[in-house]
Amino acid sequence: MKIFLAGCDGLLGQNLLRTSAGLGHEMIGSSRHPAPALPGLLSAYHALDAAEPATWDFVRRDVKPDLILNAAAYTDVDGCERDPAQCDRVNRDAVRWMVETGIPVVQISTDYVFDGEAGPYDEEAPVHPISRYGRSKLEAEAITLSSKEGLVVRTTLVWGLEKGAKKSFTEFVRETLEAGKPVRAVTDQIGNPTLARELASAVWTLLARGRTGLYHAAGRDLMSRYEWALQVAEFYGLDASLVRPIDSSGLSLAAARPMNGGLVCEKLARDTGFRFSGLREQLRTA
Ligand SMILES: NC(=O)c1ccc[n+]([C@@H]2O[C@H](COP(=O)([O-])OP(=O)(O)OC[C@H]3O[C@@H](n4cnc5c(N)ncnc54)[C@H](OP(=O)(O)O)[C@@H]3O)[C@@H](O)[C@H]2O)c1
């Protein structure tokens, strides 16, 4: 299959590319950067802004892929609150232009479509976003699913150690503790740490099985950031007493977060046999 991967330099984008090797797809990458992070894994690269309608005219007319795999997004949740116009343009409008090409779209979404009152959530749970980011992602889900070929994969707390991608929580904790500095981590926000490489494999598995519609895809363990930080300290043999529990009410963040978030991934396991590992196993294999 000829696949146009938007956001090929992001954390998930890089992992989708690495795990695509050997699957027999022709990967065409795109991001805003002048050159891609992993040129050897791409058959072509286009530096494009996903939030420009002309980008999608070009993709439809000149690239002509069989599938658009969208790993591009405005992922700074607080930034989305401060710049809602850009948030909506990247996270919602770009997805509309993708779908309007008539090419099937795979869209990556988030547990931020929920309010966090009663997680973890399965695919049937009622949505109620409490941030601009969550709302824009929910609108993009509906746009993607308006096409019967659309696939939406919701995930949460994605991490990886890829160079050049944004620094993930595991890396932040390890580096801070290695420097002998304290890490403050919230005890009241719950989610499933998800290794980006496993998430990429789940997406490929869904595609190989020809699945469409909505799927949840996230790590097996449900925990707070505080518990996550403690497991990182234990795994790397670092001083866990430097991990300090805090309450998120003490942080002045622009965007509200779902507190009891997280995802139930039974549908994915039932339909494809794919099961995520827990955080200890992820740390061992990252
Ligand atoms: N990370 C998580 O914990 C998490 C949780 C739930 C859902 N998700 C979803 O998973 C997907 C992948 O996220 P990620 O963690 O891989 O995020 P990421 O590392 O921030 O990657 C997002 C990529 O999108 C690109 N991008 C942003 N605006 C763009 C634009 N206008 N045109 C082209 N590219 C643009 C960014 O490139 P620049 O460098 O140019 O900005 C970046 O490479 C997203 O849909 C996100 O909403 C992530």
The ligand as an ORCA input file, in Angstrom:
! r2SCAN-3c Opt
* xyz 0 1
  N       1.802     11.947     23.170
  C       0.710     11.589     23.849
  O       0.752     11.367     25.065
  C      -0.606     11.421     23.131
  C      -1.722     11.039     23.879
  C      -2.949     10.883     23.229
  C      -3.044     11.110     21.875
  N      -1.945     11.509     21.176
  C      -2.100     11.760     19.735
  O      -1.157     10.982     19.047
  C      -0.775     11.660     17.833
  C       0.729     11.712     17.740
  O       1.222     12.472     18.836
  P       2.762     12.514     19.226
  O       2.853     12.173     20.655
  O       3.577     11.777     18.240
  O       2.989     14.082     19.108
  P       4.263     14.916     18.629
  O       5.522     14.194     18.949
  O       4.033     16.289     19.166
  O       4.099     14.899     17.049
  C       3.168     15.683     16.387
  C       3.774     16.078     15.082
  O       2.833     16.894     14.384
  C       3.561     17.886     13.716
  N       2.759     19.042     13.382
  C       2.154     19.914     14.222
  N       1.527     20.865     13.518
  C       1.728     20.573     12.208
  C       1.335     21.173     10.993
  N       0.600     22.304     10.973
  N       1.737     20.621      9.836
  C       2.499     19.506      9.833
  N       2.916     18.892     10.944
  C       2.518     19.421     12.117
  C       4.679     18.255     14.672
  O       5.715     18.849     13.946
  P       6.491     20.191     14.387
  O       7.777     19.709     14.957
  O       6.652     20.899     13.101
  O       5.615     20.911     15.364
  C       5.054     16.905     15.240
  O       6.073     16.296     14.495
  C      -1.489     12.999     17.876
  O      -2.680     12.924     17.135
  C      -1.838     13.185     19.337
  O      -2.991     13.994     19.502
  C      -0.724     11.664     21.768
*
